[in-house]
Amino acid sequence: MRRALQLAEASIGLASPNPQVGCVLTRNDRVLGEGAHFYDRFDHAEIAALKQAAALGHDPRGATAYVTLEPCSHHGRTGPCADALIASGVARVVVATQDPNPQVSGQGIARLRAAGVNVTVGLLQAEARALNDPFAHFIRHHTPFVTLKAALSVDGKLAPPPAARRPNQPHWLTGPTARADVQRLRHASDAILTGIGTVLADDPALTDRTSFPRRRPLLRVVLDSHLRTPLTSQLVLTAHDDLLALCTPTAPPPHLAALTALGVEVLPIPAVDAHLPLPAVLKILADRKILSLLLETGSSLNGAFLQHDLVDKAVLFYSETELGPTALPFAEGFASPYLFEQRLKRVERVAFEHGPGEDARVSGYLHDPWADLP
């Protein structure tokens, strides 16, 4: 099963909007075939493993299949994997976790058992579920799984006060190792969102710089009510069918036309109380089959997403730098990220080297995408 999980991890960036799944076929501790699901190849992990076994001349009859997600029981782009496993003659199927889709959850397992296949469920379940948090959330709630990422000082601040900042220059708090971890977060996301305040202050590119392959580009989304994104910003200069600016209908038409001419998709949406409505933003992304959204925003948007209860997971990076009481808060309306951490569930803590000291990553869930699933 650990090998099946490795195969599933290899599909990060290549499986969405489908789940990441790995499968290994074995007999007497010998691997007969293995596979993972890649969206563009159509075959599900079980089919890929069966095809590899056949290509190697191995007969799967009597074998055990280890699969990280319950074999499907319905017709989608492909036929049911449960039926394919039954037809192959495997004797046993070990499933890490049930399918989170409430319409089909448990049906693949039931079909296998009805055909006389020995089925075990729950091996390395937590690891398998963590791989597919976005899929589980999307299939059950029809909105993206939202992760709030923030780099903070040891005193819980997001950035120095504006008077202490140089324009269009990011202020790095964490070191290279923690920043590389952020790139992995970006790679695992379908989209990344920021606000116009961050664009004007930091001039970020918000690209996936891991060099790992992706099936579709990381969609970069800017909430920009009055459409002030500079034409010379890194976001615009690097736009290539991967930049979406959301504004209100009153945004200046000349700037809208100029951004569009430079390859930026601009979408006006009605304002609510003079702001872009965040639930509507998430619906727009859901309609584009964006399963996972990473927030890299400023204090105002961090607070807005949290106050609307739209954040599912938080990943907070702390440096040993102090910024002082006049620095920008982690999130408007929240006194301290340390108090906010008390709301997180299944908290994990990791340390990263940073010169003579270290940075720390604290992550946890506000909403469990697998809640109420056996």
C-alpha positions, 0 to 999 in steps of 0.5 A: 500500500505504501508503494501504491501511495507513492504511485498516487503521489506521482500523479500530483498535478496530473490527475485533477479534476479526478482523484489521485489513485495508485494500485499495485497487484501482487502475488506471494510478495511479488509485484505483477503490475502497478499503475496510477491514474493520469487524467489525460491517459483515461485509464484508472489506476487499477486498469493501468496495473492490470495492463502492465501485468498483462504486458509483463505476461503475469496472470492476475488470477488469485492475486491481491490488489492494493488500491488507495481509493475504492474501485469505482462502480459506475460508468464515467469516462471509463467502465467500472474498475470493480468489474475489471478487477472481478473479471481479472480473477483477483482474490483479494482487494485491499482498499485504503479508503472508501470513495468520498462521493456520497452517491457511490461510496461503498458500492465498489466494495459491495460489488467486489464482495458480492462477487466473492472477492475478499476486501479489506478497507482502511489500510493507511487510510489517513495517508490516502485521504490526505492525498485527495482532500480536494477531491473529497471536498469538491465531490461533496460540496461542489466548491474548491478545497481552500488552503490559507497559506501565510508566512509570519513573524514569530510575533504573529505578523504578516508584513512590516508596516507600509511605511517600512516597505519598499514598493513592489518588493516582497519582504521575505520572512522565511528561508529557502527551505520553507519557501521551497515547501510553498512551491510544493503547495502551489504545485499541488493546487489547481489555482492560487488566489491573491488580492490587489493589495498584495499585487501592488505591494509585492509584485508577485509572480505566483507561479509554480516553480517546482519544474514538476509536470502539470496537466493544466497550468496553475490558474492565478486569480486576482481579486481586483474590484477596481481593476488596478493591476499594473500592465507592467506587473509580473503577473501580467507580463507572465500571463499565458492563459493562466491569469484571471482578474475578477473585478466589478462591472464599474471597472474602467473599460480602457484598462480592462481592454488593455489587460485583455490584449495582454492575455489576461482574462478579466471577468466582472462580477456584481459587487456585494457591499462594495466588495467582490462576494467570496462565495461567488468567486469560489463558484466561478472557480468550481465551474472551471473544475478547480478542486484546490485553491491556495490563498496567498493574500494579505491581512484583509482577504485572510480575514474575509475568507476566515470570517466567511468560514471559507477556509478549509485548511491553514498552513502557517510558516513562522520565522524567528524574525520579530516585526513589532506591534505596528506591523500588519496583522495575520488577518483582519479581525483576528488578534493572533495566529496563535489563538487562531491555531487553537481552532485547527484540528489534526495539527502537524508541526514541521521545522525547516533550517534557516541559517543558524535558526529555523522556520516552523510550519504549522498546518491543520484543518478547519473543515474535514473533507472526509467528515462522516465517512466510515 
